[in-house]
Amino acid sequence: MNPRQTLKNMANTVKMAKKSDRDDYMQHLRLALLGIGCVGTIGFIIQFVFSVITYGR
């Protein structure tokens, strides 16, 4: 846990990292939006089913 070595490792990581191109970014954006949409749809269906069940009582 040498702080100097930790900072050196962090600097090397930043140097090695590359900025993603537009195609890569758009693919990740689509996947994230698809995941959010799927979770939202599942939540909506569950809420709708339970609201229909409780309405019948």
PDBQT receptor file of N, H, CA, C and O in Angstrom, charges set to zero:
ATOM      1  N   MET A   1       0.822  -1.193   0.000  1.00  0.00    +0.000 N 
ATOM      2  CA  MET A   1       0.000   0.000   0.000  1.00  0.00    +0.000 C 
ATOM      3  C   MET A   1       0.868   1.259   0.000  1.00  0.00    +0.000 C 
ATOM      4  O   MET A   1       0.668   2.175   0.798  1.00  0.00    +0.000 OA
ATOM      5  N   ASN A   2       1.800   1.277  -0.883  1.00  0.00    +0.000 N 
ATOM      6  H   ASN A   2       1.962   0.534  -1.532  1.00  0.00    +0.000 HD
ATOM      7  CA  ASN A   2       2.661   2.436  -1.034  1.00  0.00    +0.000 C 
ATOM      8  C   ASN A   2       1.900   3.493  -1.842  1.00  0.00    +0.000 C 
ATOM      9  O   ASN A   2       1.503   3.227  -2.976  1.00  0.00    +0.000 OA
ATOM     10  N   PRO A   3       1.691   4.683  -1.276  1.00  0.00    +0.000 N 
ATOM     11  CA  PRO A   3       0.925   5.706  -2.000  1.00  0.00    +0.000 C 
ATOM     12  C   PRO A   3       1.586   6.127  -3.315  1.00  0.00    +0.000 C 
ATOM     13  O   PRO A   3       0.895   6.401  -4.297  1.00  0.00    +0.000 OA
ATOM     14  N   ARG A   4       2.889   6.179  -3.337  1.00  0.00    +0.000 N 
ATOM     15  H   ARG A   4       3.451   5.957  -2.540  1.00  0.00    +0.000 HD
ATOM     16  CA  ARG A   4       3.599   6.578  -4.544  1.00  0.00    +0.000 C 
ATOM     17  C   ARG A   4       3.387   5.553  -5.664  1.00  0.00    +0.000 C 
ATOM     18  O   ARG A   4       3.156   5.918  -6.817  1.00  0.00    +0.000 OA
ATOM     19  N   GLN A   5       3.469   4.281  -5.309  1.00  0.00    +0.000 N 
ATOM     20  H   GLN A   5       3.656   3.985  -4.372  1.00  0.00    +0.000 HD
ATOM     21  CA  GLN A   5       3.257   3.223  -6.295  1.00  0.00    +0.000 C 
ATOM     22  C   GLN A   5       1.800   3.210  -6.766  1.00  0.00    +0.000 C 
ATOM     23  O   GLN A   5       1.524   2.961  -7.939  1.00  0.00    +0.000 OA
ATOM     24  N   THR A   6       0.882   3.477  -5.855  1.00  0.00    +0.000 N 
ATOM     25  H   THR A   6       1.106   3.679  -4.901  1.00  0.00    +0.000 HD
ATOM     26  CA  THR A   6      -0.533   3.528  -6.219  1.00  0.00    +0.000 C 
ATOM     27  C   THR A   6      -0.785   4.645  -7.220  1.00  0.00    +0.000 C 
ATOM     28  O   THR A   6      -1.500   4.438  -8.201  1.00  0.00    +0.000 OA
ATOM     29  N   LEU A   7      -0.222   5.805  -6.999  1.00  0.00    +0.000 N 
ATOM     30  H   LEU A   7       0.359   5.973  -6.203  1.00  0.00    +0.000 HD
ATOM     31  CA  LEU A   7      -0.373   6.919  -7.931  1.00  0.00    +0.000 C 
ATOM     32  C   LEU A   7       0.263   6.601  -9.281  1.00  0.00    +0.000 C 
ATOM     33  O   LEU A   7      -0.262   6.976 -10.330  1.00  0.00    +0.000 OA
ATOM     34  N   LYS A   8       1.386   5.914  -9.244  1.00  0.00    +0.000 N 
ATOM     35  H   LYS A   8       1.813   5.610  -8.393  1.00  0.00    +0.000 HD
ATOM     36  CA  LYS A   8       2.059   5.530 -10.482  1.00  0.00    +0.000 C 
ATOM     37  C   LYS A   8       1.184   4.548 -11.271  1.00  0.00    +0.000 C 
ATOM     38  O   LYS A   8       1.071   4.653 -12.492  1.00  0.00    +0.000 OA
ATOM     39  N   ASN A   9       0.570   3.597 -10.567  1.00  0.00    +0.000 N 
ATOM     40  H   ASN A   9       0.662   3.511  -9.575  1.00  0.00    +0.000 HD
ATOM     41  CA  ASN A   9      -0.316   2.644 -11.227  1.00  0.00    +0.000 C 
ATOM     42  C   ASN A   9      -1.534   3.349 -11.818  1.00  0.00    +0.000 C 
ATOM     43  O   ASN A   9      -1.978   3.013 -12.916  1.00  0.00    +0.000 OA
ATOM     44  N   MET A  10      -2.066   4.317 -11.097  1.00  0.00    +0.000 N 
ATOM     45  H   MET A  10      -1.705   4.591 -10.205  1.00  0.00    +0.000 HD
ATOM     46  CA  MET A  10      -3.218   5.069 -11.603  1.00  0.00    +0.000 C 
ATOM     47  C   MET A  10      -2.849   5.857 -12.852  1.00  0.00    +0.000 C 
ATOM     48  O   MET A  10      -3.623   5.905 -13.808  1.00  0.00    +0.000 OA
ATOM     49  N   ALA A  11      -1.686   6.467 -12.848  1.00  0.00    +0.000 N 
ATOM     50  H   ALA A  11      -1.058   6.429 -12.071  1.00  0.00    +0.000 HD
ATOM     51  CA  ALA A  11      -1.234   7.232 -14.010  1.00  0.00    +0.000 C 
ATOM     52  C   ALA A  11      -1.036   6.311 -15.217  1.00  0.00    +0.000 C 
ATOM     53  O   ALA A  11      -1.391   6.679 -16.338  1.00  0.00    +0.000 OA
ATOM     54  N   ASN A  12      -0.480   5.131 -15.001  1.00  0.00    +0.000 N 
ATOM     55  H   ASN A  12      -0.192   4.832 -14.091  1.00  0.00    +0.000 HD
ATOM     56  CA  ASN A  12      -0.289   4.181 -16.100  1.00  0.00    +0.000 C 
ATOM     57  C   ASN A  12      -1.622   3.718 -16.663  1.00  0.00    +0.000 C 
ATOM     58  O   ASN A  12      -1.759   3.541 -17.873  1.00  0.00    +0.000 OA
ATOM     59  N   THR A  13      -2.598   3.524 -15.798  1.00  0.00    +0.000 N 
ATOM     60  H   THR A  13      -2.487   3.668 -14.815  1.00  0.00    +0.000 HD
ATOM     61  CA  THR A  13      -3.924   3.106 -16.260  1.00  0.00    +0.000 C 
ATOM     62  C   THR A  13      -4.549   4.182 -17.130  1.00  0.00    +0.000 C 
ATOM     63  O   THR A  13      -5.135   3.875 -18.168  1.00  0.00    +0.000 OA
ATOM     64  N   VAL A  14      -4.434   5.431 -16.725  1.00  0.00    +0.000 N 
ATOM     65  H   VAL A  14      -3.957   5.681 -15.882  1.00  0.00    +0.000 HD
ATOM     66  CA  VAL A  14      -4.991   6.532 -17.504  1.00  0.00    +0.000 C 
ATOM     67  C   VAL A  14      -4.270   6.653 -18.846  1.00  0.00    +0.000 C 
ATOM     68  O   VAL A  14      -4.904   6.945 -19.860  1.00  0.00    +0.000 OA
ATOM     69  N   LYS A  15      -2.980   6.436 -18.866  1.00  0.00    +0.000 N 
ATOM     70  H   LYS A  15      -2.465   6.199 -18.042  1.00  0.00    +0.000 HD
ATOM     71  CA  LYS A  15      -2.219   6.508 -20.114  1.00  0.00    +0.000 C 
ATOM     72  C   LYS A  15      -2.631   5.410 -21.082  1.00  0.00    +0.000 C 
ATOM     73  O   LYS A  15      -2.671   5.632 -22.293  1.00  0.00    +0.000 OA
ATOM     74  N   MET A  16      -2.938   4.223 -20.556  1.00  0.00    +0.000 N 
ATOM     75  H   MET A  16      -2.905   4.044 -19.572  1.00  0.00    +0.000 HD
ATOM     76  CA  MET A  16      -3.292   3.098 -21.414  1.00  0.00    +0.000 C 
ATOM     77  C   MET A  16      -4.739   3.172 -21.902  1.00  0.00    +0.000 C 
ATOM     78  O   MET A  16      -5.073   2.586 -22.932  1.00  0.00    +0.000 OA
ATOM     79  N   ALA A  17      -5.588   3.874 -21.183  1.00  0.00    +0.000 N 
ATOM     80  H   ALA A  17      -5.317   4.350 -20.346  1.00  0.00    +0.000 HD
ATOM     81  CA  ALA A  17      -6.998   3.944 -21.554  1.00  0.00    +0.000 C 
ATOM     82  C   ALA A  17      -7.152   4.734 -22.854  1.00  0.00    +0.000 C 
ATOM     83  O   ALA A  17      -6.440   5.708 -23.099  1.00  0.00    +0.000 OA
ATOM     84  N   LYS A  18      -8.095   4.289 -23.675  1.00  0.00    +0.000 N 
ATOM     85  H   LYS A  18      -8.674   3.498 -23.476  1.00  0.00    +0.000 HD
ATOM     86  CA  LYS A  18      -8.350   5.001 -24.926  1.00  0.00    +0.000 C 
ATOM     87  C   LYS A  18      -9.805   5.429 -24.959  1.00  0.00    +0.000 C 
ATOM     88  O   LYS A  18     -10.671   4.789 -24.363  1.00  0.00    +0.000 OA
ATOM     89  N   LYS A  19     -10.056   6.506 -25.654  1.00  0.00    +0.000 N 
ATOM     90  H   LYS A  19      -9.353   7.026 -26.138  1.00  0.00    +0.000 HD
ATOM     91  CA  LYS A  19     -11.413   7.001 -25.793  1.00  0.00    +0.000 C 
ATOM     92  C   LYS A  19     -12.134   6.132 -26.822  1.00  0.00    +0.000 C 
ATOM     93  O   LYS A  19     -11.596   5.837 -27.889  1.00  0.00    +0.000 OA
ATOM     94  N   SER A  20     -13.367   5.724 -26.481  1.00  0.00    +0.000 N 
ATOM     95  H   SER A  20     -13.804   5.963 -25.614  1.00  0.00    +0.000 HD
ATOM     96  CA  SER A  20     -14.102   4.875 -27.411  1.00  0.00    +0.000 C 
ATOM     97  C   SER A  20     -14.618   5.698 -28.592  1.00  0.00    +0.000 C 
ATOM     98  O   SER A  20     -14.903   6.889 -28.463  1.00  0.00    +0.000 OA
ATOM     99  N   ASP A  21     -14.731   5.039 -29.733  1.00  0.00    +0.000 N 
ATOM    100  H   ASP A  21     -14.500   4.072 -29.837  1.00  0.00    +0.000 HD
ATOM    101  CA  ASP A  21     -15.207   5.733 -30.918  1.00  0.00    +0.000 C 
ATOM    102  C   ASP A  21     -16.740   5.811 -30.893  1.00  0.00    +0.000 C 
ATOM    103  O   ASP A  21     -17.389   5.258 -30.004  1.00  0.00    +0.000 OA
ATOM    104  N   ARG A  22     -17.290   6.495 -31.866  1.00  0.00    +0.000 N 
ATOM    105  H   ARG A  22     -16.763   6.945 -32.588  1.00  0.00    +0.000 HD
ATOM    106  CA  ARG A  22     -18.733   6.759 -31.897  1.00  0.00    +0.000 C 
ATOM    107  C   ARG A  22     -19.557   5.471 -32.006  1.00  0.00    +0.000 C 
ATOM    108  O   ARG A  22     -20.591   5.340 -31.352  1.00  0.00    +0.000 OA
ATOM    109  N   ASP A  23     -19.105   4.529 -32.824  1.00  0.00    +0.000 N 
ATOM    110  H   ASP A  23     -18.265   4.635 -33.356  1.00  0.00    +0.000 HD
ATOM    111  CA  ASP A  23     -19.843   3.277 -32.999  1.00  0.00    +0.000 C 
ATOM    112  C   ASP A  23     -19.903   2.485 -31.686  1.00  0.00    +0.000 C 
ATOM    113  O   ASP A  23     -20.947   1.951 -31.313  1.00  0.00    +0.000 OA
ATOM    114  N   ASP A  24     -18.778   2.424 -31.010  1.00  0.00    +0.000 N 
ATOM    115  H   ASP A  24     -17.930   2.857 -31.313  1.00  0.00    +0.000 HD
ATOM    116  CA  ASP A  24     -18.726   1.719 -29.728  1.00  0.00    +0.000 C 
ATOM    117  C   ASP A  24     -19.637   2.394 -28.703  1.00  0.00    +0.000 C 
ATOM    118  O   ASP A  24     -20.352   1.722 -27.959  1.00  0.00    +0.000 OA
ATOM    119  N   TYR A  25     -19.605   3.716 -28.671  1.00  0.00    +0.000 N 
ATOM    120  H   TYR A  25     -19.024   4.261 -29.275  1.00  0.00    +0.000 HD
ATOM    121  CA  TYR A  25     -20.450   4.465 -27.746  1.00  0.00    +0.000 C 
ATOM    122  C   TYR A  25     -21.931   4.230 -28.043  1.00  0.00    +0.000 C 
ATOM    123  O   TYR A  25     -22.722   4.031 -27.121  1.00  0.00    +0.000 OA
ATOM    124  N   MET A  26     -22.307   4.253 -29.310  1.00  0.00    +0.000 N 
ATOM    125  H   MET A  26     -21.665   4.416 -30.059  1.00  0.00    +0.000 HD
ATOM    126  CA  MET A  26     -23.711   4.060 -29.677  1.00  0.00    +0.000 C 
ATOM    127  C   MET A  26     -24.185   2.652 -29.333  1.00  0.00    +0.000 C 
ATOM    128  O   MET A  26     -25.334   2.466 -28.931  1.00  0.00    +0.000 OA
ATOM    129  N   GLN A  27     -23.315   1.665 -29.485  1.00  0.00    +0.000 N 
ATOM    130  H   GLN A  27     -22.381   1.816 -29.811  1.00  0.00    +0.000 HD
ATOM    131  CA  GLN A  27     -23.684   0.297 -29.139  1.00  0.00    +0.000 C 
ATOM    132  C   GLN A  27     -23.923   0.177 -27.634  1.00  0.00    +0.000 C 
ATOM    133  O   GLN A  27     -24.897  -0.447 -27.213  1.00  0.00    +0.000 OA
ATOM    134  N   HIS A  28     -23.056   0.760 -26.830  1.00  0.00    +0.000 N 
ATOM    135  H   HIS A  28     -22.265   1.267 -27.172  1.00  0.00    +0.000 HD
ATOM    136  CA  HIS A  28     -23.247   0.724 -25.378  1.00  0.00    +0.000 C 
ATOM    137  C   HIS A  28     -24.503   1.491 -24.971  1.00  0.00    +0.000 C 
ATOM    138  O   HIS A  28     -25.220   1.081 -24.057  1.00  0.00    +0.000 OA
ATOM    139  N   LEU A  29     -24.762   2.592 -25.645  1.00  0.00    +0.000 N 
ATOM    140  H   LEU A  29     -24.180   2.925 -26.387  1.00  0.00    +0.000 HD
ATOM    141  CA  LEU A  29     -25.966   3.375 -25.343  1.00  0.00    +0.000 C 
ATOM    142  C   LEU A  29     -27.227   2.573 -25.658  1.00  0.00    +0.000 C 
ATOM    143  O   LEU A  29     -28.174   2.564 -24.871  1.00  0.00    +0.000 OA
ATOM    144  N   ARG A  30     -27.238   1.903 -26.807  1.00  0.00    +0.000 N 
ATOM    145  H   ARG A  30     -26.469   1.911 -27.446  1.00  0.00    +0.000 HD
ATOM    146  CA  ARG A  30     -28.396   1.070 -27.168  1.00  0.00    +0.000 C 
ATOM    147  C   ARG A  30     -28.617  -0.044 -26.149  1.00  0.00    +0.000 C 
ATOM    148  O   ARG A  30     -29.752  -0.302 -25.747  1.00  0.00    +0.000 OA
ATOM    149  N   LEU A  31     -27.536  -0.705 -25.731  1.00  0.00    +0.000 N 
ATOM    150  H   LEU A  31     -26.614  -0.495 -26.058  1.00  0.00    +0.000 HD
ATOM    151  CA  LEU A  31     -27.668  -1.780 -24.758  1.00  0.00    +0.000 C 
ATOM    152  C   LEU A  31     -28.186  -1.264 -23.420  1.00  0.00    +0.000 C 
ATOM    153  O   LEU A  31     -29.027  -1.906 -22.790  1.00  0.00    +0.000 OA
ATOM    154  N   ALA A  32     -27.693  -0.120 -22.987  1.00  0.00    +0.000 N 
ATOM    155  H   ALA A  32     -27.010   0.402 -23.498  1.00  0.00    +0.000 HD
ATOM    156  CA  ALA A  32     -28.154   0.445 -21.719  1.00  0.00    +0.000 C 
ATOM    157  C   ALA A  32     -29.622   0.842 -21.805  1.00  0.00    +0.000 C 
ATOM    158  O   ALA A  32     -30.388   0.572 -20.880  1.00  0.00    +0.000 OA
ATOM    159  N   LEU A  33     -30.023   1.476 -22.898  1.00  0.00    +0.000 N 
ATOM    160  H   LEU A  33     -29.400   1.695 -23.649  1.00  0.00    +0.000 HD
ATOM    161  CA  LEU A  33     -31.421   1.870 -23.052  1.00  0.00    +0.000 C 
ATOM    162  C   LEU A  33     -32.333   0.651 -23.184  1.00  0.00    +0.000 C 
ATOM    163  O   LEU A  33     -33.458   0.661 -22.684  1.00  0.00    +0.000 OA
ATOM    164  N   LEU A  34     -31.860  -0.386 -23.846  1.00  0.00    +0.000 N 
ATOM    165  H   LEU A  34     -30.946  -0.394 -24.252  1.00  0.00    +0.000 HD
ATOM    166  CA  LEU A  34     -32.638  -1.611 -23.952  1.00  0.00    +0.000 C 
ATOM    167  C   LEU A  34     -32.842  -2.244 -22.569  1.00  0.00    +0.000 C 
ATOM    168  O   LEU A  34     -33.941  -2.697 -22.246  1.00  0.00    +0.000 OA
ATOM    169  N   GLY A  35     -31.802  -2.274 -21.775  1.00  0.00    +0.000 N 
ATOM    170  H   GLY A  35     -30.910  -1.906 -22.037  1.00  0.00    +0.000 HD
ATOM    171  CA  GLY A  35     -31.908  -2.813 -20.420  1.00  0.00    +0.000 C 
ATOM    172  C   GLY A  35     -32.868  -2.013 -19.556  1.00  0.00    +0.000 C 
ATOM    173  O   GLY A  35     -33.676  -2.584 -18.823  1.00  0.00    +0.000 OA
ATOM    174  N   ILE A  36     -32.781  -0.685 -19.641  1.00  0.00    +0.000 N 
ATOM    175  H   ILE A  36     -32.125  -0.221 -20.236  1.00  0.00    +0.000 HD
ATOM    176  CA  ILE A  36     -33.690   0.167 -18.870  1.00  0.00    +0.000 C 
ATOM    177  C   ILE A  36     -35.125  -0.039 -19.344  1.00  0.00    +0.000 C 
ATOM    178  O   ILE A  36     -36.046  -0.098 -18.528  1.00  0.00    +0.000 OA
ATOM    179  N   GLY A  37     -35.317  -0.146 -20.640  1.00  0.00    +0.000 N 
ATOM    180  H   GLY A  37     -34.569  -0.098 -21.303  1.00  0.00    +0.000 HD
ATOM    181  CA  GLY A  37     -36.659  -0.376 -21.186  1.00  0.00    +0.000 C 
ATOM    182  C   GLY A  37     -37.237  -1.716 -20.748  1.00  0.00    +0.000 C 
ATOM    183  O   GLY A  37     -38.419  -1.804 -20.414  1.00  0.00    +0.000 OA
ATOM    184  N   CYS A  38     -36.413  -2.758 -20.749  1.00  0.00    +0.000 N 
ATOM    185  H   CYS A  38     -35.453  -2.686 -21.021  1.00  0.00    +0.000 HD
ATOM    186  CA  CYS A  38     -36.883  -4.080 -20.326  1.00  0.00    +0.000 C 
ATOM    187  C   CYS A  38     -37.276  -4.079 -18.851  1.00  0.00    +0.000 C 
ATOM    188  O   CYS A  38     -38.326  -4.610 -18.488  1.00  0.00    +0.000 OA
ATOM    189  N   VAL A  39     -36.458  -3.500 -18.020  1.00  0.00    +0.000 N 
ATOM    190  H   VAL A  39     -35.605  -3.070 -18.315  1.00  0.00    +0.000 HD
ATOM    191  CA  VAL A  39     -36.775  -3.447 -16.593  1.00  0.00    +0.000 C 
ATOM    192  C   VAL A  39     -38.032  -2.618 -16.360  1.00  0.00    +0.000 C 
ATOM    193  O   VAL A  39     -38.861  -2.991 -15.530  1.00  0.00    +0.000 OA
ATOM    194  N   GLY A  40     -38.194  -1.515 -17.062  1.00  0.00    +0.000 N 
ATOM    195  H   GLY A  40     -37.521  -1.212 -17.736  1.00  0.00    +0.000 HD
ATOM    196  CA  GLY A  40     -39.386  -0.693 -16.937  1.00  0.00    +0.000 C 
ATOM    197  C   GLY A  40     -40.632  -1.419 -17.407  1.00  0.00    +0.000 C 
ATOM    198  O   GLY A  40     -41.688  -1.303 -16.785  1.00  0.00    +0.000 OA
ATOM    199  N   THR A  41     -40.523  -2.169 -18.499  1.00  0.00    +0.000 N 
ATOM    200  H   THR A  41     -39.665  -2.264 -19.004  1.00  0.00    +0.000 HD
ATOM    201  CA  THR A  41     -41.665  -2.924 -19.009  1.00  0.00    +0.000 C 
ATOM    202  C   THR A  41     -42.085  -4.013 -18.029  1.00  0.00    +0.000 C 
ATOM    203  O   THR A  41     -43.275  -4.199 -17.774  1.00  0.00    +0.000 OA
ATOM    204  N   ILE A  42     -41.121  -4.722 -17.486  1.00  0.00    +0.000 N 
ATOM    205  H   ILE A  42     -40.154  -4.571 -17.693  1.00  0.00    +0.000 HD
ATOM    206  CA  ILE A  42     -41.429  -5.756 -16.492  1.00  0.00    +0.000 C 
ATOM    207  C   ILE A  42     -42.098  -5.138 -15.275  1.00  0.00    +0.000 C 
ATOM    208  O   ILE A  42     -43.079  -5.678 -14.763  1.00  0.00    +0.000 OA
ATOM    209  N   GLY A  43     -41.573  -4.007 -14.808  1.00  0.00    +0.000 N 
ATOM    210  H   GLY A  43     -40.776  -3.569 -15.224  1.00  0.00    +0.000 HD
ATOM    211  CA  GLY A  43     -42.180  -3.325 -13.662  1.00  0.00    +0.000 C 
ATOM    212  C   GLY A  43     -43.589  -2.865 -13.962  1.00  0.00    +0.000 C 
ATOM    213  O   GLY A  43     -44.468  -2.976 -13.106  1.00  0.00    +0.000 OA
ATOM    214  N   PHE A  44     -43.825  -2.351 -15.154  1.00  0.00    +0.000 N 
ATOM    215  H   PHE A  44     -43.112  -2.261 -15.849  1.00  0.00    +0.000 HD
ATOM    216  CA  PHE A  44     -45.163  -1.904 -15.537  1.00  0.00    +0.000 C 
ATOM    217  C   PHE A  44     -46.138  -3.073 -15.582  1.00  0.00    +0.000 C 
ATOM    218  O   PHE A  44     -47.266  -2.960 -15.102  1.00  0.00    +0.000 OA
ATOM    219  N   ILE A  45     -45.714  -4.186 -16.152  1.00  0.00    +0.000 N 
ATOM    220  H   ILE A  45     -44.798  -4.278 -16.542  1.00  0.00    +0.000 HD
ATOM    221  CA  ILE A  45     -46.585  -5.361 -16.241  1.00  0.00    +0.000 C 
ATOM    222  C   ILE A  45     -46.941  -5.867 -14.842  1.00  0.00    +0.000 C 
ATOM    223  O   ILE A  45     -48.098  -6.192 -14.575  1.00  0.00    +0.000 OA
ATOM    224  N   ILE A  46     -45.955  -5.933 -13.955  1.00  0.00    +0.000 N 
ATOM    225  H   ILE A  46     -45.016  -5.669 -14.172  1.00  0.00    +0.000 HD
ATOM    226  CA  ILE A  46     -46.225  -6.383 -12.587  1.00  0.00    +0.000 C 
ATOM    227  C   ILE A  46     -47.200  -5.437 -11.899  1.00  0.00    +0.000 C 
ATOM    228  O   ILE A  46     -48.145  -5.890 -11.253  1.00  0.00    +0.000 OA
ATOM    229  N   GLN A  47     -46.987  -4.142 -12.027  1.00  0.00    +0.000 N 
ATOM    230  H   GLN A  47     -46.219  -3.774 -12.552  1.00  0.00    +0.000 HD
ATOM    231  CA  GLN A  47     -47.884  -3.163 -11.408  1.00  0.00    +0.000 C 
ATOM    232  C   GLN A  47     -49.286  -3.266 -12.000  1.00  0.00    +0.000 C 
ATOM    233  O   GLN A  47     -50.269  -3.180 -11.264  1.00  0.00    +0.000 OA
ATOM    234  N   PHE A  48     -49.396  -3.445 -13.294  1.00  0.00    +0.000 N 
ATOM    235  H   PHE A  48     -48.597  -3.514 -13.892  1.00  0.00    +0.000 HD
ATOM    236  CA  PHE A  48     -50.697  -3.552 -13.954  1.00  0.00    +0.000 C 
ATOM    237  C   PHE A  48     -51.444  -4.802 -13.488  1.00  0.00    +0.000 C 
ATOM    238  O   PHE A  48     -52.638  -4.748 -13.194  1.00  0.00    +0.000 OA
ATOM    239  N   VAL A  49     -50.731  -5.922 -13.423  1.00  0.00    +0.000 N 
ATOM    240  H   VAL A  49     -49.761  -5.966 -13.662  1.00  0.00    +0.000 HD
ATOM    241  CA  VAL A  49     -51.368  -7.168 -12.987  1.00  0.00    +0.000 C 
ATOM    242  C   VAL A  49     -51.879  -7.033 -11.559  1.00  0.00    +0.000 C 
ATOM    243  O   VAL A  49     -53.007  -7.435 -11.274  1.00  0.00    +0.000 OA
ATOM    244  N   PHE A  50     -51.088  -6.485 -10.668  1.00  0.00    +0.000 N 
ATOM    245  H   PHE A  50     -50.171  -6.159 -10.899  1.00  0.00    +0.000 HD
ATOM    246  CA  PHE A  50     -51.521  -6.360  -9.280  1.00  0.00    +0.000 C 
ATOM    247  C   PHE A  50     -52.624  -5.322  -9.122  1.00  0.00    +0.000 C 
ATOM    248  O   PHE A  50     -53.465  -5.455  -8.232  1.00  0.00    +0.000 OA
ATOM    249  N   SER A  51     -52.641  -4.293  -9.963  1.00  0.00    +0.000 N 
ATOM    250  H   SER A  51     -51.958  -4.185 -10.686  1.00  0.00    +0.000 HD
ATOM    251  CA  SER A  51     -53.737  -3.328  -9.880  1.00  0.00    +0.000 C 
ATOM    252  C   SER A  51     -55.038  -3.944 -10.374  1.00  0.00    +0.000 C 
ATOM    253  O   SER A  51     -56.105  -3.621  -9.852  1.00  0.00    +0.000 OA
ATOM    254  N   VAL A  52     -54.974  -4.823 -11.368  1.00  0.00    +0.000 N 
ATOM    255  H   VAL A  52     -54.107  -5.086 -11.793  1.00  0.00    +0.000 HD
ATOM    256  CA  VAL A  52     -56.166  -5.525 -11.836  1.00  0.00    +0.000 C 
ATOM    257  C   VAL A  52     -56.663  -6.512 -10.773  1.00  0.00    +0.000 C 
ATOM    258  O   VAL A  52     -57.869  -6.638 -10.557  1.00  0.00    +0.000 OA
ATOM    259  N   ILE A  53     -55.750  -7.197 -10.122  1.00  0.00    +0.000 N 
ATOM    260  H   ILE A  53     -54.771  -7.094 -10.297  1.00  0.00    +0.000 HD
ATOM    261  CA  ILE A  53     -56.110  -8.161  -9.076  1.00  0.00    +0.000 C 
ATOM    262  C   ILE A  53     -56.769  -7.453  -7.896  1.00  0.00    +0.000 C 
ATOM    263  O   ILE A  53     -57.787  -7.926  -7.391  1.00  0.00    +0.000 OA
ATOM    264  N   THR A  54     -56.211  -6.330  -7.448  1.00  0.00    +0.000 N 
ATOM    265  H   THR A  54     -55.384  -5.946  -7.858  1.00  0.00    +0.000 HD
ATOM    266  CA  THR A  54     -56.771  -5.634  -6.292  1.00  0.00    +0.000 C 
ATOM    267  C   THR A  54     -58.041  -4.884  -6.646  1.00  0.00    +0.000 C 
ATOM    268  O   THR A  54     -58.840  -4.596  -5.755  1.00  0.00    +0.000 OA
ATOM    269  N   TYR A  55     -58.259  -4.556  -7.917  1.00  0.00    +0.000 N 
ATOM    270  H   TYR A  55     -57.609  -4.790  -8.640  1.00  0.00    +0.000 HD
ATOM    271  CA  TYR A  55     -59.473  -3.868  -8.326  1.00  0.00    +0.000 C 
ATOM    272  C   TYR A  55     -60.684  -4.794  -8.248  1.00  0.00    +0.000 C 
ATOM    273  O   TYR A  55     -61.803  -4.340  -8.009  1.00  0.00    +0.000 OA
ATOM    274  N   GLY A  56     -60.461  -6.083  -8.450  1.00  0.00    +0.000 N 
ATOM    275  H   GLY A  56     -59.552  -6.452  -8.644  1.00  0.00    +0.000 HD
ATOM    276  CA  GLY A  56     -61.542  -7.052  -8.426  1.00  0.00    +0.000 C 
ATOM    277  C   GLY A  56     -62.066  -7.359  -7.034  1.00  0.00    +0.000 C 
ATOM    278  O   GLY A  56     -63.131  -7.962  -6.908  1.00  0.00    +0.000 OA
ATOM    279  N   ARG A  57     -61.368  -6.973  -6.008  1.00  0.00    +0.000 N 
ATOM    280  H   ARG A  57     -60.503  -6.483  -6.111  1.00  0.00    +0.000 HD
ATOM    281  CA  ARG A  57     -61.797  -7.283  -4.628  1.00  0.00    +0.000 C 
ATOM    282  C   ARG A  57     -62.880  -6.386  -4.172  1.00  0.00    +0.000 C 
ATOM    283  O   ARG A  57     -63.351  -6.512  -3.042  1.00  0.00    +0.000 OA
TER     284      ARG A  57
